[in-house]
Amino acid sequence: MEATLYTAGASKGASLTVPEAIFGLPWNSDLVHQVSVAMMANARPTVADTKDRSEVRGGGKKPWKQKGTGRSRHGSSRSPIWRHGGVTHGPLSAKDYSQKINRKMKTKALFTVLSRKFKDGEIIFVNPLDMKSIKTKDAFTVLSGLATATGKDRLSTKRKNTALMVLPARNATVEKSFKNLPQLLVDQLKDISVVDVLQKKYLIIVDPTNAFAFLESKRT
């Protein structure tokens, strides 16, 4: 399988051979859906929390005597039927939304999404991407050049969720240069997931040779 390699100057480089085991898998919607839902559930914070009658402050004294008042008997003002009382069957912060995902499932789902994006022409391979200084202007120039060279004009706009750029290793200069561009998110290759790739229209892979070696290591 062949792909085009671009440089930071947006010029086309030599032809690039991509591994079929990563970018040539058939689409599996059930697997991608299951892994995506599980990963979003694992990242879901448990915010909603209510107090039952044992946790609400006060209510230690009996509101009035048991008999002789003509009113209903009550033992505590913290009863759920009282104002400011406890909540019955309310949500608790102890609830766990996490789901188990096998490592092989996560890896195959990621490769399946990468294969689909490669087939749809939504992956851009760039090498090298060396920025001498931290400048947002230079970063936008790089994106505009890639938009012109690849014909993907959306890269030069400010539309959110346009592209995800993955780096083989931490590069503070590149990360800070692209940080203020709303259309692009920069992350390290080891940290990307199925959800990250699906949320963006395009995927820009920097230094694909090292990227392929890292992805190949995840298969074992």
DRENDO-1510 file (C-alpha; in Angstrom, 1 decimal, always signed):
<recs>
REC; n; res; u; v; w
REC; 1; MET; +0.0; +0.0; +0.0 .
REC; 2; GLU; +1.4; +3.4; -1.1 .
REC; 3; ALA; +0.8; +6.9; +0.2 .
REC; 4; THR; +2.2; +10.4; -0.4 .
REC; 5; LEU; +4.7; +11.9; +2.0 .
REC; 6; TYR; +4.6; +15.7; +2.5 .
REC; 7; THR; +7.2; +18.0; +4.0 .
REC; 8; ALA; +6.6; +21.0; +6.3 .
REC; 9; GLY; +6.9; +23.2; +3.2 .
REC; 10; ALA; +3.9; +21.3; +1.8 .
REC; 11; SER; +5.9; +19.9; -1.1 .
REC; 12; LYS; +5.4; +16.2; -2.1 .
REC; 13; GLY; +8.2; +13.9; -1.2 .
REC; 14; ALA; +8.9; +10.3; -2.0 .
REC; 15; SER; +6.2; +7.7; -2.1 .
REC; 16; LEU; +5.6; +6.0; +1.3 .
REC; 17; THR; +4.8; +2.3; +1.9 .
REC; 18; VAL; +2.3; +1.9; +4.7 .
REC; 19; PRO; +1.7; -1.4; +6.5 .
REC; 20; GLU; -1.4; -3.2; +5.4 .
REC; 21; ALA; -1.9; -4.7; +8.9 .
REC; 22; ILE; -2.6; -1.2; +10.2 .
REC; 23; PHE; -4.1; +0.6; +7.3 .
REC; 24; GLY; -5.7; -2.2; +5.4 .
REC; 25; LEU; -8.2; -3.7; +7.7 .
REC; 26; PRO; -11.9; -4.1; +6.8 .
REC; 27; TRP; -14.5; -1.9; +8.5 .
REC; 28; ASN; -16.0; -3.3; +11.7 .
REC; 29; SER; -18.7; -1.0; +13.0 .
REC; 30; ASP; -19.7; -3.2; +16.0 .
REC; 31; LEU; -16.1; -3.3; +17.3 .
REC; 32; VAL; -15.5; +0.4; +16.9 .
REC; 33; HIS; -18.9; +1.2; +18.5 .
REC; 34; GLN; -18.3; -1.1; +21.5 .
REC; 35; VAL; -14.8; +0.3; +22.2 .
REC; 36; SER; -15.8; +3.9; +21.7 .
REC; 37; VAL; -18.7; +3.6; +24.1 .
REC; 38; ALA; -16.6; +1.8; +26.7 .
REC; 39; MET; -13.8; +4.4; +26.5 .
REC; 40; MET; -16.2; +7.3; +26.9 .
REC; 41; ALA; -17.9; +5.6; +29.8 .
REC; 42; ASN; -14.5; +5.0; +31.5 .
REC; 43; ALA; -13.7; +8.7; +31.1 .
REC; 44; ARG; -17.1; +9.8; +32.5 .
REC; 45; PRO; -16.9; +11.5; +35.9 .
REC; 46; THR; -19.4; +10.7; +38.5 .
REC; 47; VAL; -20.8; +14.1; +39.4 .
REC; 48; ALA; -24.4; +13.6; +40.5 .
REC; 49; ASP; -24.7; +12.8; +44.2 .
REC; 50; THR; -27.6; +13.1; +46.7 .
REC; 51; LYS; -27.8; +12.6; +50.5 .
REC; 52; ASP; -30.2; +10.1; +52.1 .
REC; 53; ARG; -31.8; +10.7; +55.5 .
REC; 54; SER; -28.8; +9.4; +57.3 .
REC; 55; GLU; -26.5; +11.9; +55.7 .
REC; 56; VAL; -28.6; +15.1; +56.0 .
REC; 57; ARG; -27.7; +17.4; +58.8 .
REC; 58; GLY; -30.1; +17.7; +61.7 .
REC; 59; GLY; -33.3; +15.9; +62.5 .
REC; 60; GLY; -32.1; +14.3; +65.8 .
REC; 61; LYS; -35.0; +15.6; +67.8 .
REC; 62; LYS; -38.6; +14.4; +67.3 .
REC; 63; PRO; -40.5; +17.3; +65.8 .
REC; 64; TRP; -43.5; +16.8; +68.1 .
REC; 65; LYS; -44.9; +14.3; +70.5 .
REC; 66; GLN; -46.4; +11.1; +69.1 .
REC; 67; LYS; -50.0; +11.7; +70.2 .
REC; 68; GLY; -52.3; +14.4; +71.1 .
REC; 69; THR; -51.4; +17.1; +68.6 .
REC; 70; GLY; -53.9; +16.1; +65.8 .
REC; 71; ARG; -51.0; +15.9; +63.3 .
REC; 72; SER; -49.4; +13.0; +61.6 .
REC; 73; ARG; -46.7; +11.3; +63.7 .
REC; 74; HIS; -43.1; +12.0; +62.7 .
REC; 75; GLY; -39.8; +10.9; +64.1 .
REC; 76; SER; -37.4; +13.2; +62.2 .
REC; 77; SER; -37.5; +16.3; +60.1 .
REC; 78; ARG; -34.9; +14.7; +57.8 .
REC; 79; SER; -37.5; +12.3; +56.4 .
REC; 80; PRO; -37.7; +12.2; +52.6 .
REC; 81; ILE; -41.3; +13.6; +52.7 .
REC; 82; TRP; -40.1; +16.7; +54.6 .
REC; 83; ARG; -38.6; +19.8; +52.9 .
REC; 84; HIS; -34.8; +19.8; +53.1 .
REC; 85; GLY; -35.1; +16.1; +54.0 .
REC; 86; GLY; -33.1; +13.3; +52.6 .
REC; 87; VAL; -33.5; +12.0; +49.0 .
REC; 88; THR; -34.9; +8.5; +48.3 .
REC; 89; HIS; -33.3; +6.5; +45.6 .
REC; 90; GLY; -31.3; +9.4; +44.3 .
REC; 91; PRO; -28.0; +9.2; +42.3 .
REC; 92; LEU; -24.8; +8.5; +44.3 .
REC; 93; SER; -21.2; +9.4; +43.6 .
REC; 94; ALA; -20.3; +5.8; +44.2 .
REC; 95; LYS; -21.8; +4.7; +40.9 .
REC; 96; ASP; -19.3; +3.3; +38.5 .
REC; 97; TYR; -19.8; +3.7; +34.8 .
REC; 98; SER; -16.6; +2.0; +33.7 .
REC; 99; GLN; -16.6; -0.9; +31.2 .
REC; 100; LYS; -13.9; -3.5; +30.6 .
REC; 101; ILE; -12.1; -3.4; +27.3 .
REC; 102; ASN; -9.5; -5.9; +26.3 .
REC; 103; ARG; -6.2; -4.5; +25.0 .
REC; 104; LYS; -6.5; -6.4; +21.7 .
REC; 105; MET; -9.9; -5.0; +21.2 .
REC; 106; LYS; -8.7; -1.4; +21.7 .
REC; 107; THR; -5.8; -2.0; +19.4 .
REC; 108; LYS; -7.8; -3.5; +16.6 .
REC; 109; ALA; -10.5; -0.9; +16.9 .
REC; 110; LEU; -7.8; +1.8; +16.5 .
REC; 111; PHE; -6.3; +0.1; +13.5 .
REC; 112; THR; -9.8; -0.3; +12.0 .
REC; 113; VAL; -10.5; +3.4; +12.3 .
REC; 114; LEU; -7.0; +4.2; +10.8 .
REC; 115; SER; -7.8; +1.9; +7.9 .
REC; 116; ARG; -11.1; +3.6; +7.2 .
REC; 117; LYS; -9.5; +7.1; +7.3 .
REC; 118; PHE; -6.7; +6.0; +5.1 .
REC; 119; LYS; -9.2; +4.5; +2.6 .
REC; 120; ASP; -11.2; +7.8; +2.6 .
REC; 121; GLY; -8.0; +9.9; +2.1 .
REC; 122; GLU; -8.2; +11.6; +5.5 .
REC; 123; ILE; -4.7; +10.7; +6.7 .
REC; 124; ILE; -1.8; +13.0; +5.9 .
REC; 125; PHE; +1.8; +11.9; +6.3 .
REC; 126; VAL; +4.4; +14.6; +7.0 .
REC; 127; ASN; +8.1; +14.4; +7.5 .
REC; 128; PRO; +10.0; +16.3; +8.7 .
REC; 129; LEU; +8.3; +18.9; +10.8 .
REC; 130; ASP; +11.0; +20.9; +12.4 .
REC; 131; MET; +10.0; +24.4; +13.8 .
REC; 132; LYS; +12.9; +26.6; +14.8 .
REC; 133; SER; +10.8; +28.8; +17.1 .
REC; 134; ILE; +7.4; +28.9; +18.8 .
REC; 135; LYS; +5.3; +30.9; +16.4 .
REC; 136; THR; +1.6; +30.5; +15.7 .
REC; 137; LYS; +2.0; +32.3; +12.4 .
REC; 138; ASP; +4.5; +29.7; +11.2 .
REC; 139; ALA; +2.2; +26.9; +12.3 .
REC; 140; PHE; -0.7; +28.4; +10.3 .
REC; 141; THR; +1.6; +28.7; +7.3 .
REC; 142; VAL; +2.4; +25.0; +7.5 .
REC; 143; LEU; -1.3; +24.1; +7.7 .
REC; 144; SER; -2.2; +26.4; +4.9 .
REC; 145; GLY; +0.5; +24.8; +2.7 .
REC; 146; LEU; -0.7; +21.3; +3.5 .
REC; 147; ALA; -4.3; +22.4; +2.7 .
REC; 148; THR; -3.1; +23.6; -0.7 .
REC; 149; ALA; -0.9; +20.6; -1.5 .
REC; 150; THR; -3.5; +18.0; -0.4 .
REC; 151; GLY; -6.6; +19.8; -1.6 .
REC; 152; LYS; -8.1; +19.8; +1.9 .
REC; 153; ASP; -9.1; +23.4; +2.3 .
REC; 154; ARG; -10.7; +22.8; +5.7 .
REC; 155; LEU; -7.2; +22.8; +7.2 .
REC; 156; SER; -6.7; +26.5; +6.5 .
REC; 157; THR; -10.0; +27.4; +8.2 .
REC; 158; LYS; -10.7; +27.8; +11.9 .
REC; 159; ARG; -13.4; +25.1; +12.1 .
REC; 160; LYS; -13.0; +23.1; +15.2 .
REC; 161; ASN; -12.5; +19.3; +15.1 .
REC; 162; THR; -10.7; +19.6; +11.8 .
REC; 163; ALA; -7.5; +17.7; +12.4 .
REC; 164; LEU; -5.5; +15.7; +14.9 .
REC; 165; MET; -1.7; +15.9; +14.6 .
REC; 166; VAL; +0.2; +13.0; +16.3 .
REC; 167; LEU; +3.9; +13.3; +17.1 .
REC; 168; PRO; +6.2; +10.3; +17.7 .
REC; 169; ALA; +7.6; +12.0; +20.8 .
REC; 170; ARG; +7.2; +15.1; +22.9 .
REC; 171; ASN; +8.0; +18.3; +21.0 .
REC; 172; ALA; +7.3; +21.5; +23.0 .
REC; 173; THR; +8.1; +23.8; +20.1 .
REC; 174; VAL; +5.6; +22.2; +17.7 .
REC; 175; GLU; +2.9; +21.7; +20.4 .
REC; 176; LYS; +3.1; +25.4; +21.6 .
REC; 177; SER; +3.1; +26.7; +18.0 .
REC; 178; PHE; -0.1; +24.9; +17.0 .
REC; 179; LYS; -1.7; +25.3; +20.4 .
REC; 180; ASN; -3.7; +28.5; +19.5 .
REC; 181; LEU; -5.1; +27.1; +16.3 .
REC; 182; PRO; -8.7; +26.0; +16.9 .
REC; 183; GLN; -8.8; +23.6; +14.0 .
REC; 184; LEU; -6.0; +21.5; +15.2 .
REC; 185; LEU; -5.2; +19.3; +18.2 .
REC; 186; VAL; -1.6; +18.1; +18.8 .
REC; 187; ASP; -1.0; +14.9; +20.8 .
REC; 188; GLN; +1.6; +12.2; +21.1 .
REC; 189; LEU; +1.0; +8.9; +19.2 .
REC; 190; LYS; +1.1; +6.8; +22.4 .
REC; 191; ASP; -1.8; +8.7; +23.8 .
REC; 192; ILE; -4.3; +8.6; +20.9 .
REC; 193; SER; -7.4; +6.5; +21.1 .
REC; 194; VAL; -10.3; +5.5; +18.8 .
REC; 195; VAL; -12.4; +8.4; +20.2 .
REC; 196; ASP; -9.7; +11.0; +19.5 .
REC; 197; VAL; -9.4; +9.9; +15.9 .
REC; 198; LEU; -13.1; +9.7; +15.3 .
REC; 199; GLN; -13.7; +13.2; +16.6 .
REC; 200; LYS; -11.4; +14.8; +14.0 .
REC; 201; LYS; -11.9; +14.9; +10.2 .
REC; 202; TYR; -8.3; +14.5; +9.3 .
REC; 203; LEU; -5.3; +12.8; +10.9 .
REC; 204; ILE; -1.8; +14.2; +10.4 .
REC; 205; ILE; +1.0; +11.7; +11.2 .
REC; 206; VAL; +4.4; +13.2; +11.7 .
REC; 207; ASP; +7.5; +11.1; +11.1 .
REC; 208; PRO; +5.5; +8.1; +9.8 .
REC; 209; THR; +8.5; +5.7; +9.9 .
REC; 210; ASN; +8.7; +5.8; +13.7 .
REC; 211; ALA; +4.9; +6.0; +13.9 .
REC; 212; PHE; +4.6; +2.7; +12.0 .
REC; 213; ALA; +7.2; +1.0; +14.2 .
REC; 214; PHE; +5.3; +2.1; +17.3 .
REC; 215; LEU; +1.9; +0.9; +16.0 .
REC; 216; GLU; +3.5; -2.4; +14.9 .
REC; 217; SER; +4.7; -2.9; +18.5 .
REC; 218; LYS; +1.1; -2.6; +19.8 .
REC; 219; ARG; +0.1; -5.6; +17.8 .
REC; 220; THR; +2.3; -7.9; +19.8 .
</recs>
